[in-house]
Amino acid sequence: MAEGCSNTAIAGRLFVTEGAAAKHISNIFVKLRLPPDSDSNRRVLAVLACLNG
């Protein structure tokens, strides 16, 4: 995600299905308490959370 990859690209790099990659990404959002919000991009917020420790 930090490199701007789509779920399809992430799945290809990890050798998993696109559905599996989407599920893992969804779990990351849950663990970081990033609910769906039309005003923000959860992928960006997840990367920022990782970078900020």
N, C-alpha and C positions, 0 to 999 in steps of 0.2 A: 504494500500500500504506500509506503514511504517513497517509492520510486514512481508512483502514479499509475501502477499497473491495474488493469481491470481484473475482475474475478476470473475471467477466462485465462488471462496471462498468468495470474497467480497459480491457478490450477495446473497449468502447463509446467510451470517451474517446480511445483511440488509433486508432480506426477499423481494428482488426484483428480476426481471429477470436478466440474464446475460447481455442482451442488454441494460437494464436500467443502470446497473453498468458501462458498457463500455461507455455509453453516459455521465454519471456523471464524469468519469475519464477524458474523452476527454474535457469536459468543464473546469475541473481543469487545464489541460494543456494550454488551450486557455487563461484562466484568468491569469496564470503565465507566459504567452508569451513564451511557450516552444514548438516551431515548431518541426515537425518531422525532425530528424537528425540522420544519420547513425553513427555518431561519438560519440553519447552520449545516455544515457538511460534516457528518460523523467521521468520515474517513480522514479528513484533515485534522479534526479534533483528536482522533485516536493516535495519529502520528505525532502530533504536538505533545500529547500526554506521554508518549514513549520517550520523546526527546527531552522532556522536562523532568523525567524520572518520577 
